[in-house]
Amino acid sequence: MFVWQGNKNYPNFWKDYQNHFKDKKKYDLTNARFVILDTETTGLNIKNDRILSIGTISVTGNTMDVADSLELYLKQDTFNWETVKIHGILNEGNILKFQEHEALTLFLDHIKDAILVAHHAAFDIQMINACLARQKLPKLKNKVLDTGILFKKTDLCVNKDKLYSLDELCTIFNIKKHDRHTASGDAYITGIIFLKIIGQLSKTRKTTLKSLFFNPNRRGLL
């Protein structure tokens, strides 16, 4: 593990990442870059479990950009065979895998100051922040949107108290569950859901970037 003593001694990849947030930029729904992300993990314990893979795909101007995507697999010191039947990622194999600090370097360089979007985003963000903490680095600085919360803003949501799963939203929006339970596959599905939610919201009201972040209940926000 790398240990960085004090802000001035943070690694260059973290300083480069921070620099993207120095200038206050004005974004709206037409020019903001959203990075849709998903993580596959060894389990659901933020402290003890680890990220196996990270998948992303970007959305800009209501268009998903497959070329602007990332897929990372992380090396593991410990491995939970019980979760293999869910995500299908084996500890050994021919897939290129990165050490945790290497994966973070690539991930931060990819996301820059984008708005991050995930389904039940708190878990994915907390897992990534745990990776950063193990490298003695601060938490992510990006703004975050949760498709689970955004869906509740639509007229399609019949139960505002229910936590809708990704599978349930796929059924509601008639989305094929291709590559389900892979980080890249779930990021792609979440990206489609995100665009469909924006489309639904725009049918009945003026939808702005600011309105996406507004949540009167303040529940589930990071």
N, C-alpha and C positions, 0 to 999 in steps of 0.2 A: 504494500500500500504506500502511496505517496502522501507525504505530510507537508503542508504548506504553512509556514509560520508567518501569520500576519497578512494583511491585504496586499502589501507591496510585493510579497513573495508568492502571490498566487501564480499558477502557471499561465503561460501565454494564451492557451485556448480559453481559459476562463476570462481573462482580460479582454480578449477579442469579443467574446460573447457579451460581456457587460457594456462594451462600447456601442453596441447596437441600440442601447436604451438611453444613451446620453442626450440625443436630440429628440424633443417632443414632436412627433410626426402626426399629422392629422389624417386619419383614415376613415373611410366609410365602407359600406358593403360592396362597393364597386371596385375598390383598389386594395382593401385589406387582404393580407395573406394569412389564411388559416392553415394550420398544419394539423390534420386529423391523425390521431395516434392511438395505438393499442399496445399493451404489453402482455406477453405470456410469462407466467411466473411459476415457481416451484410450489407455491401455495398462497394463502391469503393473509399470512402473518407479516406485517410490514417490517418488523424487527428481524425476524429469523429467516424469512424466505427471500429468494433472490429472483431477479429478472432473468429469464431465459432468452427472450427475444423482444425486440422493439420493431414495430412496423409503422410507417407513416405514409401519408399521401397529402398533397397540398390542394387547396381550393382558393382560387383568386377570380374575382369577377364572375361568380356563379358558375365557374367551370373547374372541374377536377383535372389536375395536371399529373398524369401518370409519370411523366418524365421527372417531376419534382417529388420524388419519393425516396424512402430509405428503408432498408431491411437489415437489421443487425442481430447476430446471435452471440451470446455471451458465454465465455468459459465458466465452468462451475467447479468449485472446490468440493461441494457436497451436492448430492442429487437425490431427488424424491421420485422413485420409480412409480409411486401411486398416481402421479399426475401425468405420466406419459400417455395414458389412455385418453386424456383430454386434449393435450396440445401436440402429441406425437413427436416431440423433440427428444432425441436420445443424447446421452452425455457424450458418447463417442460417435464418430461418423466422419463423412467427408465435407460437411458444411464448414465454411470458414467461420471461426469463432474468435471473439476479441476479449481481452482482459477488460475488466470493468472500467478502468480509467481510459482505455482506448475507445471503448464504445461511447463513453460520455463525451470525449473529444469530438467524435464524428457526429454524435447527436446534436450537441450544442452548435456546432458549425452549420448543421442543416437547418435547425429551427430558427436560429437568430432571434429576432424580436417578434416572430409570428404569434398570432393568437392560437393557442392550443385548444383542440376540440377532442373530446373523448366521451365514451358512454360510461356513465358512473365514474366521472373523471377523477374524483378524489383518490381512488385507489391507485390508478396509474401514476398520478402526480406524486403521491406519497412514496410510491416505490422508487421513482426516479430521484426524489429528494433524499431518500435513504441511501441511494448509491452515492449521491453527492456528499452526504454527511460522512460516509465511510472514507471518502477522499479528502475530508476536512475542507469542503467547499460549501458555500452558501446554497440556499434553496433557489429553485427556478424563479426567474423574474417575469416570465411571460404571463399575460392575462389568459384565463382559462374559461371555456364554455363546456357545459355538460349537456349532451343530447337528451339525457333522461329528464333534465329540468326544462330544456327548451321544448320538448314534446308536450309538456303540461300547459304550455302557453297556447297550443293549438286547439281548435274545436274538435279534433279527433280524439282528444283525451277525455274519456268518460269518467275516470276516477282519479282525481287530483292527488289522492293520498297513496296511490299505488306506485310501487317502484317497478316500472316496466323494464323487462329484460331486452337484450338486443334481439333475441329470437322473436319476442312478441312484437317489437316494432317492425321487424322484417315481415311478419304476417300482416300487420296493419297496412304497411306501405307496399305490400306485394313485391318484396325484394327476394331474389334467389340467394340462398345461403351458401354461396360458393366459397370454398376455403375457410369455412367457419372454424374457429378455434386455432387459427394461425394469426400472428400479430398483423401481418400485412393484409390478410384476408378480412379480418375484423375491422382494420382501419379503413379499408375500401368500403365495406358495408356501412360503417359509421359515417363515412363521407357522403354516401348516397342518401342516408337518412337525414343528415344535416341539410343537404340541399333540398330535400323534400319538405322538411320542416320550414325552411325559409320560404319555400313556395307556398305552403299552406298559410303561413302567417301573413304573407303579402296579399293574399286573396281578400282578407277581411280588414286589414289595417295598414297604416304606413309603418313599415318595418325599417328600423335604423340599427346601426351598430350598437348605439347606446341602449336601445330597447331590448336587445338580446341579453344584455347583462343585467337588466332590471329584474329583480325577483322580490316581490312584496313579502314573501314568507321568510326569505333569507336562509332557507334550509338547503343543505347540500352544497352551498357555495364554498369556494376555497378562500 
